[in-house]
Amino acid sequence: MAETLRVGIAGLGTVGAETFRILSERKDILLSRSGKKIEVVAVSSQDRHIDRGIDLSGVEWVDDARKLCLMPNVDVVVELIGGAEGIAKDIAEATVTNSKYFVTANKALIAHYGDELGKNAEKNDVSIGFEAAVAGGIPIIKTLREGLGGNQFTRVYGILNGTCNYILSEMRETGRDFKDVLTDAQALGYAEADPSFDIDGIDAAHKLSILASIVFQTKINFEAIHTEGIRFISPIDLEFATELGFRIKLLGIAEIKDEVIQQRVRPCLVSINSQISQVEGVFNAVAVEGGDSGLSLSYGRGAGGGPTASSVISDLLDIASNRRVPNFGVKSDDLVARKSINMDGLHGSYYLRLKVFDRPGVLADLTAIFRDENVSVEAILQRGRDPEELVPVVLTTHETNEEAILRSISKFKLLDSVAEDPRILPIEKFS
Ligand SMILES: NC(=O)c1ccc[n+]([C@@H]2O[C@H](COP(=O)([O-])OP(=O)(O)OC[C@H]3O[C@@H](n4cnc5c(N)ncnc54)[C@H](OP(=O)(O)O)[C@@H]3O)[C@@H](O)[C@H]2O)c1
């Protein structure tokens, strides 16, 4: 490779423009860190005429971003467009097929095609870099793949979506409802115009699938992830959770036991005393447990131009410095397709919130159903007393299994005094 690492950037939006800016302004320090100049030689975006606050003079503008992968003077293509299919996928495939290095912040692409891209890159003696695809500015891929690479962890979990964490934190602090806070988050630029990938948990599931692959040396299995979002969380759940000593967080959790993996993304109650519960607002955190290192938690900004560009540049520094490790921590052929289990096999404690007519015998009916399902109740909370009005009732359980909870819920729904579908949230235990 030449003494200069020649970069082509596809997509000059939030992350692309910031990556370009840092690479232009910090040339000297990047040279002294990697021993090589890192220079953007070509860029492509949809609209050539947008003022992006960056000086593109001397940089070749390419109308079709796919052409970057064919340019002989480009060593590395940085894809910052987004989306699992279409142009992003075309660029990724063509880049590695043409024996060029590929760097991206695109978690959807890696979650769906990371395995085959990694394999293709290996075959063509290049690498794929996706540090920016998980948890923005937190260097979690490097941390897990390299810094903690000697461990055999049993669980990886985290707050992987800053938008959801911001909404939940804000709802708790202000008592406002989900829709109201989501509108604010959109105005502040924390949520997209179409926020469904974030609030329905899909974005967090993309990231979890990548983390699980590295931590458990397994092929990415995004389809196996049980995914729930936060649309149904109401301020009253956040209030009850606080009263019971918990926070509600959207967590991605992947666990391995006897070579079988369980992966889930869903809102959970976590103790106010746990470290993960302290992660508020747009911040992200990723933790691993069960290895020689003990609990290790990484914390930082999970999104935004600066933090995400910081991770893109970390991948470029690795390439410029000729630092090569297998893309997912082990060679593609050593990534095992491990068995996955669904939610039925899960054990734990649960929080259930119901709306009931406060008539005599309601609580006795609920607890009788739990008794029949062998579920033991830990706490019952009720707000208000009015036989004509619906009042919220919360039950928390001792350790049980998910199947028993789901069977109980279907019986609760048959009771005359129960209105609305009961809301269930697992109570996850962490140190
Ligand atoms: N924003 C974040 O905080 C963040 C955090 C982590 C990861 N990411 C990931 O980073 C990637 C980029 O996100 P972003 O927030 O920077 O998105 P963005 O602001 O929407 O930027 C996307 C860019 O892609 C360009 N583009 C769209 N279609 C194109 C095409 N056919 N050919 C060439 N360029 C095209 C757009 O062009 P024009 O500007 O010319 O219209 C725009 O500059 C995504 O994969 C995202 O998931 C983002």
The ligand as a Tripos MOL2 file, in Angstrom:
@<TRIPOS>MOLECULE
LIG
   48    52     1     0     0
SMALL
NO_CHARGES

@<TRIPOS>ATOM
      1 N1        -26.1310    9.8500   12.8110 N.am      1 LIG1
      2 C1        -25.7000    9.0930   13.7850 C.2       1 LIG1
      3 O1        -25.6720    9.5130   14.9360 O.2       1 LIG1
      4 C2        -25.2310    7.6900   13.5120 C.ar      1 LIG1
      5 C3        -24.6980    6.9380   14.5720 C.ar      1 LIG1
      6 C4        -24.2120    5.6630   14.3400 C.ar      1 LIG1
      7 C5        -24.3150    5.1280   13.0690 C.ar      1 LIG1
      8 N2        -24.8710    5.8740   12.0620 N.ar      1 LIG1
      9 C6        -24.9400    5.2720   10.7370 C.3       1 LIG1
     10 O2        -24.1580    6.0470    9.8420 O.3       1 LIG1
     11 C7        -24.7160    5.9900    8.5420 C.3       1 LIG1
     12 C8        -24.9540    7.4180    8.0410 C.3       1 LIG1
     13 O3        -25.8360    8.0560    8.9520 O.3       1 LIG1
     14 P1        -26.0610    9.6320    8.9380 P.3       1 LIG1
     15 O4        -26.7520    9.9570   10.2020 O.co2     1 LIG1
     16 O5        -24.8100   10.3220    8.6070 O.co2     1 LIG1
     17 O6        -27.1130    9.7530    7.7560 O.3       1 LIG1
     18 P2        -27.5240   11.0570    6.9280 P.3       1 LIG1
     19 O7        -27.1890   12.2890    7.6790 O.co2     1 LIG1
     20 O8        -28.9000   10.8300    6.4800 O.co2     1 LIG1
     21 O9        -26.5320   10.9790    5.7050 O.3       1 LIG1
     22 C9        -26.6770   10.0420    4.6730 C.3       1 LIG1
     23 C10       -25.8870   10.5420    3.5080 C.3       1 LIG1
     24 O10       -25.9700    9.5810    2.4600 O.3       1 LIG1
     25 C11       -26.1180   10.2950    1.2450 C.3       1 LIG1
     26 N3        -26.7770    9.4390    0.2740 N.ar      1 LIG1
     27 C12       -28.0330    8.9460    0.2850 C.ar      1 LIG1
     28 N4        -28.2490    8.1970   -0.8190 N.ar      1 LIG1
     29 C13       -27.1030    8.2380   -1.5240 C.ar      1 LIG1
     30 C14       -26.7090    7.6960   -2.7690 C.ar      1 LIG1
     31 N5        -27.5340    6.9500   -3.4900 N.pl3     1 LIG1
     32 N6        -25.4550    7.9460   -3.2110 N.ar      1 LIG1
     33 C15       -24.6020    8.7160   -2.4840 C.ar      1 LIG1
     34 N7        -24.9210    9.2610   -1.2940 N.ar      1 LIG1
     35 C16       -26.1600    9.0270   -0.8320 C.ar      1 LIG1
     36 C17       -26.9380   11.5260    1.5740 C.3       1 LIG1
     37 O11       -26.7060   12.4550    0.5490 O.3       1 LIG1
     38 P3        -27.1090   14.0170    0.5110 P.3       1 LIG1
     39 O12       -26.5890   14.6370    1.7670 O.co2     1 LIG1
     40 O13       -26.3740   14.5110   -0.6870 O.co2     1 LIG1
     41 O14       -28.5840   14.0540    0.3860 O.co2     1 LIG1
     42 C18       -26.3730   11.8850    2.9360 C.3       1 LIG1
     43 O15       -25.2720   12.7420    2.8170 O.3       1 LIG1
     44 C19       -25.9680    5.1310    8.6570 C.3       1 LIG1
     45 O16       -25.6580    3.7980    8.3590 O.3       1 LIG1
     46 C20       -26.3240    5.2390   10.1300 C.3       1 LIG1
     47 O17       -27.0480    4.1410   10.6130 O.3       1 LIG1
     48 C21       -25.3200    7.1370   12.2570 C.ar      1 LIG1
@<TRIPOS>BOND
     1     1     2 1
     2     2     3 2
     3     2     4 1
     4     4     5 ar
     5     4    48 ar
     6     5     6 ar
     7     6     7 ar
     8     7     8 ar
     9     8     9 1
    10     8    48 ar
    11     9    10 1
    12     9    46 1
    13    10    11 1
    14    11    12 1
    15    11    44 1
    16    12    13 1
    17    13    14 1
    18    14    15 2
    19    14    16 1
    20    14    17 1
    21    17    18 1
    22    18    19 2
    23    18    20 1
    24    18    21 1
    25    21    22 1
    26    22    23 1
    27    23    24 1
    28    23    42 1
    29    24    25 1
    30    25    26 1
    31    25    36 1
    32    26    27 ar
    33    26    35 ar
    34    27    28 ar
    35    28    29 ar
    36    29    30 ar
    37    29    35 ar
    38    30    31 1
    39    30    32 ar
    40    32    33 ar
    41    33    34 ar
    42    34    35 ar
    43    36    37 1
    44    36    42 1
    45    37    38 1
    46    38    39 2
    47    38    40 1
    48    38    41 1
    49    42    43 1
    50    44    45 1
    51    44    46 1
    52    46    47 1
@<TRIPOS>SUBSTRUCTURE
     1 LIG1         1 GROUP 0 **** ****
